[in-house]
């Protein structure tokens, strides 16, 4: 009987140990699952926060907000991060608006200039023709000058269709041809496909003025000035070509220098035009000069053929 009792006790003891082992294993599994759940509940929000920070670091603010799942320290950190990204985005947008306003102000200031020397000479020519009873020429030159002045001082958008800029240049050339008579001829050949492309105003006229005063004025024989427009490699190109005296490499290397702006010959100046083009379209665009001493000069204005909506509405 005693032996059976010991055997029974040993059997029950083994059962109890098995139960203890099973319970311990279950508790360990539960603990592991709970620890994994706890770790995931802590690390997952931190991983989302880290990923969002990485996107913000690369400058991508869209969708940078991180969802707040809890009110603990991680939730507080996430909330602070969201507030910070919103503030940065607001400051960036404010800076863009301020830069845009500054750019427009600079463009309007540059565009408002017109060569006083040219204006004086044109008025002088009108008076001279009136005294000579050349009334038809007086009417033509006065009308052309009025169009030039309206374009220069108008408060309309800084950007106009390329066709209007060509018409403006034609009016200027008409006046200069009347002044220089047989010393100047001009031709305008612009492809119709580019006439509706937006162009900041008062670009062609200063370049033409520069070509006349520095290229054709000192030519002994009759000078020819050509204005051409076409598409090339996705860009719109406007060329002002003269067969004047040309420039040597030294003069050409200083064509964009600010101190070369000369109000006796070029009130707005090549420097001014180049600055405006780069300011509006970017450093990949502007004026490219090619010249050969004694043969003439070609100035090519290169602008995007397809422009963003912001440019078209600026």
C-alpha positions, 0 to 999 in steps of 0.5 A: 500500500505504501509503495503504491502511494509513493508511485502515485505521488511520483506520477502526480509529481511528474504530471505537475512538473509537465503542467508547470513546464507547459504553463511556463512555456505558454507564459513565455510565448505570451510574454514574447508576443506581448513584448513584440506587440509593445515593441511594434507599437513603439517602433512603428510610429518612430519608423513612420516619423523617421521615413517622413523626416527623410522625405522632408530632408529631400524637400518633399513636404507633400504628405509629410504629416505623420498620423498621431496614434497615441497621446504618449511621448511619441505622440507628442514628438510626432505632433511637434514634428508635424507643426515644424514641417507646416511652419517650414512649408509656410516659410518656404511659400512666403519666401517664394512669394517675396522672391516673385514680388522682388523679381517682378519689381526688378523686371518692371524697373528694368523694362521702364527704361527707354533711351533718352538719346534716341527719344531726343533724336527722334523728336528732333527728326520729327521737328526737322521733317515738319519744318520741311513740310514732309507731313506724311513722314511726320505722321508715320514717325509720330505714330511709331514713336507713340507706339514705342512709348506706350509699350515702354511705359504701359503697366500691362503684364511683363510678358507679351506674345512674341508677335507684339514684340516683333511689331514693336521692333518693326516700329522702332526700325521704321523710325530708324530707317526714316532717320538714316534713310539710305544707310539702313535697310531691314528685313523681318522673317519670323516663323508664324509657329512661334508668334504666340510664345510668351516673351518678356517685353522690350527684349528685341528693341535694345538689341536692335539699337545696339546693332545699329549704333555699334555695328551699322552706324560706322559702316561706309556702305548701306547696312542691312539688319535682319530679324529672324525667328524660328524653333530649334531644339525645343527652344524659340530663337530670335536673331538680330543679324547685322552686316556692320563692322563687327566686334573683335574678341576683346569687345565681345568678351565684355558685351554683358558687362554692366559698365558697358551700358552706355546711355548715349547709344544704348539706354537699356543695354545688352546687360539689362536685357540679359539680366531680365532674360536670366531672371525670368527664364533661368540661367540656361536662357538669354542672349548668345553673341557671335561676331566677326570683325569687319563682317557683322554680328549675330545676337541670338535670344533663346527662350523656352519653346514651351513654358510653364503656366506660372511663366505665362501668367507672371 
